[in-house]
């Protein structure tokens, strides 16, 4: 009786699984990362007794926008589809009379009945459809329970210190590699895999990665107070740090990173302000302006002195005498520093040495033998850095500095360096130099 029951069970099960199935997934909300595909059935459907984890050959799987589908056959990923539309599964190991031809379908069906008979009438296989949510998973909150070190670098004033900051906000992530996520995270879930099952782990790893990410941001010269305006740089830095844990292990990447607020301790903020203020006064002009303002305030206070304006101004004079440098000296120091820092015009002439032995040539041709100058050598160098040939700079329009000879070649207009010793040949055009070239 057991063999007969097994035979009829195998035959009935095979015939029930002969129908082609239509798999679909309802809209995946932000809480669901992975869900198992469902077979579409209704009251009018004849495919109501088929096995749950069997996909007949020729079945159709619908894939929507923001979804990715994989087919797992015997625990191994057999198919993958990330394009929205209709996917036809025509390589299934479960035959169907309604796909691939009736003759072949009959032969495969009887073979399948015999195979199931040896397993007591049950199908010796497991086939599943899983849908992955590839949309951006938003609304993941984070916050630093303890202060996080942040390096403050200001090259303008030579500042390089570490402070502690607190920040909070939200971030979002996406599943970019569903195969890795299935293999290493969700596995063959019975129904659905929810974000709540992994969010705590992701948040902990994100907070651990914040410190090196802040280090990379500070190296870019971004101040902690400007972090809300550089969220994309933060997301890139976090992805770079978390690439192995999230990207290579789980197939997840941070899509966006938002900073709601950043706060440093008041003592750290006050220290930075004082250092920046002190560094600004290294400029004598800035120091003079600040001293002038202080003296003006002091004069107003002296004029309002209840003990008499004269006593107030006497005290002001004593303070000025004891204060070291006065404003006029500071302004003079600042002006001198500006003059010393101003670029000095380079009036030197680019010279070249000829193979004939003539040195210090400045034209296109050697005045002794008429040899041609190398490319890029001839001319005078303007203070803007451009080498010129005429009287004015071709870049900024400045005139050739004084001290350059005023004598010209009558053909090309070239001017020799020493009017008392004219060359034999014009270095610009090669014409013979004689008395007629003098102006």
ChimeraX attribute file (.defattr): number of C-alpha atoms within 10 A of each C-alpha:
attribute: neighborCount
match mode: 1-to-1
recipient: residues
	/A:1	6
	/A:2	8
	/A:3	12
	/A:4	12
	/A:5	13
	/A:6	18
	/A:7	20
	/A:8	16
	/A:9	18
	/A:10	24
	/A:11	21
	/A:12	16
	/A:13	20
	/A:14	25
	/A:15	18
	/A:16	15
	/A:17	25
	/A:18	23
	/A:19	22
	/A:20	19
	/A:21	22
	/A:22	20
	/A:23	21
	/A:24	21
	/A:25	21
	/A:26	10
	/A:27	12
	/A:28	18
	/A:29	11
	/A:30	15
	/A:31	15
	/A:32	17
	/A:33	26
	/A:34	27
	/A:35	23
	/A:36	20
	/A:37	22
	/A:38	18
	/A:39	18
	/A:40	13
	/A:41	13
	/A:42	9
	/A:43	7
	/A:44	7
	/A:45	8
	/A:46	11
	/A:47	19
	/A:48	16
	/A:49	11
	/A:50	19
	/A:51	16
	/A:52	13
	/A:53	15
	/A:54	21
	/A:55	30
	/A:56	26
	/A:57	24
	/A:58	23
	/A:59	19
	/A:60	19
	/A:61	24
	/A:62	19
	/A:63	20
	/A:64	19
	/A:65	13
	/A:66	16
	/A:67	23
	/A:68	24
	/A:69	29
	/A:70	22
	/A:71	22
	/A:72	18
	/A:73	19
	/A:74	12
	/A:75	13
	/A:76	11
	/A:77	16
	/A:78	14
	/A:79	15
	/A:80	16
	/A:81	17
	/A:82	18
	/A:83	15
	/A:84	14
	/A:85	11
	/A:86	15
	/A:87	20
	/A:88	12
	/A:89	17
	/A:90	15
	/A:91	13
	/A:92	18
	/A:93	15
	/A:94	20
	/A:95	28
	/A:96	26
	/A:97	22
	/A:98	15
	/A:99	17
	/A:100	13
	/A:101	10
	/A:102	12
	/A:103	10
	/A:104	13
	/A:105	17
	/A:106	15
	/A:107	12
	/A:108	17
	/A:109	20
	/A:110	14
	/A:111	13
	/A:112	21
	/A:113	22
	/A:114	16
	/A:115	16
	/A:116	22
	/A:117	22
	/A:118	15
	/A:119	13
	/A:120	18
	/A:121	23
	/A:122	18
	/A:123	21
	/A:124	14
	/A:125	13
	/A:126	15
	/A:127	21
	/A:128	21
	/A:129	25
	/A:130	25
	/A:131	28
	/A:132	26
	/A:133	24
	/A:134	22
	/A:135	19
	/A:136	16
	/A:137	21
	/A:138	16
	/A:139	12
	/A:140	17
	/A:141	13
	/A:142	17
	/A:143	16
	/A:144	14
	/A:145	10
	/A:146	10
	/A:147	15
	/A:148	17
	/A:149	17
	/A:150	24
	/A:151	23
	/A:152	20
	/A:153	18
	/A:154	15
	/A:155	9
	/A:156	9
	/A:157	14
	/A:158	11
	/A:159	14
	/A:160	10
	/A:161	12
	/A:162	11
	/A:163	17
	/A:164	14
	/A:165	19
	/A:166	17
	/A:167	19
	/A:168	16
	/A:169	17
	/A:170	15
	/A:171	21
	/A:172	17
	/A:173	20
	/A:174	18
	/A:175	24
	/A:176	18
	/A:177	18
	/A:178	26
	/A:179	19
	/A:180	18
	/A:181	22
	/A:182	19
	/A:183	15
	/A:184	12
	/A:185	16
	/A:186	19
	/A:187	15
	/A:188	18
	/A:189	12
	/A:190	9
	/A:191	12
	/A:192	18
	/A:193	20
	/A:194	16
	/A:195	15
	/A:196	11
	/A:197	13
	/A:198	13
	/A:199	13
	/A:200	12
	/A:201	10
	/A:202	16
	/A:203	16
	/A:204	11
	/A:205	14
	/A:206	20
	/A:207	16
	/A:208	14
	/A:209	17
	/A:210	19
	/A:211	16
	/A:212	15
	/A:213	24
	/A:214	22
	/A:215	15
	/A:216	19
	/A:217	21
	/A:218	18
	/A:219	13
	/A:220	11
	/A:221	13
	/A:222	19
	/A:223	17
	/A:224	20
	/A:225	12
	/A:226	10
	/A:227	21
	/A:228	16
	/A:229	12
	/A:230	16
	/A:231	16
	/A:232	15
	/A:233	18
	/A:234	22
	/A:235	20
	/A:236	17
	/A:237	20
	/A:238	23
	/A:239	22
	/A:240	15
	/A:241	17
	/A:242	21
	/A:243	17
	/A:244	13
	/A:245	15
	/A:246	20
	/A:247	19
	/A:248	14
	/A:249	16
	/A:250	22
	/A:251	22
	/A:252	24
	/A:253	24
	/A:254	23
	/A:255	18
	/A:256	20
	/A:257	22
	/A:258	21
	/A:259	18
	/A:260	12
	/A:261	13
	/A:262	15
	/A:263	14
	/A:264	19
	/A:265	12
	/A:266	8
	/A:267	10
	/A:268	15
	/A:269	12
	/A:270	12
	/A:271	11
	/A:272	15
	/A:273	12
	/A:274	12
	/A:275	13
	/A:276	16
	/A:277	12
	/A:278	13
	/A:279	14
	/A:280	15
	/A:281	15
	/A:282	12
	/A:283	15
	/A:284	20
	/A:285	22
	/A:286	15
	/A:287	19
	/A:288	22
	/A:289	15
	/A:290	14
	/A:291	16
	/A:292	15
	/A:293	12
	/A:294	11
	/A:295	16
	/A:296	12
	/A:297	12
	/A:298	16
	/A:299	16
	/A:300	13
	/A:301	15
	/A:302	20
	/A:303	16
	/A:304	12
	/A:305	14
	/A:306	10
	/A:307	10
	/A:308	11
	/A:309	16
	/A:310	12
	/A:311	14
	/A:312	19
	/A:313	18
	/A:314	12
	/A:315	14
	/A:316	17
	/A:317	12
	/A:318	10
	/A:319	12
	/A:320	14
	/A:321	11
	/A:322	10
	/A:323	9
	/A:324	9
	/A:325	11
	/A:326	15
	/A:327	19
	/A:328	12
	/A:329	14
	/A:330	19
	/A:331	18
	/A:332	14
	/A:333	16
	/A:334	19
	/A:335	14
	/A:336	13
	/A:337	14
	/A:338	12
	/A:339	11
	/A:340	10
	/A:341	9
	/A:342	9
	/A:343	10
	/A:344	10
	/A:345	12
	/A:346	13
	/A:347	15
	/A:348	13
	/A:349	20
	/A:350	17
	/A:351	16
	/A:352	18
	/A:353	14
	/A:354	20
	/A:355	12
	/A:356	11
	/A:357	10
	/A:358	13
	/A:359	13
	/A:360	13
	/A:361	22
	/A:362	23
	/A:363	26
	/A:364	24
	/A:365	22
	/A:366	28
	/A:367	25
	/A:368	17
	/A:369	17
	/A:370	21
	/A:371	16
	/A:372	17
	/A:373	21
	/A:374	12
	/A:375	7
	/A:376	9
	/A:377	17
	/A:378	22
	/A:379	19
	/A:380	26
	/A:381	20
	/A:382	24
	/A:383	17
	/A:384	14
	/A:385	13
	/A:386	13
	/A:387	19
	/A:388	19
	/A:389	18
	/A:390	14
	/A:391	14
	/A:392	15
	/A:393	20
	/A:394	14
	/A:395	12
	/A:396	12
	/A:397	10
	/A:398	13
	/A:399	12
	/A:400	17
	/A:401	16
	/A:402	8
	/A:403	8
	/A:404	16
	/A:405	12
	/A:406	14
	/A:407	18
	/A:408	19
	/A:409	23
	/A:410	16
	/A:411	12
	/A:412	13
	/A:413	14
	/A:414	21
	/A:415	23
	/A:416	24
	/A:417	18
	/A:418	12
	/A:419	14
	/A:420	8
	/A:421	8
	/A:422	18
	/A:423	19
	/A:424	16
	/A:425	20
	/A:426	29
	/A:427	29
	/A:428	23
	/A:429	17
	/A:430	20
	/A:431	17
	/A:432	14
	/A:433	19
	/A:434	14
	/A:435	7
	/A:436	9
	/A:437	18
	/A:438	15
	/A:439	10
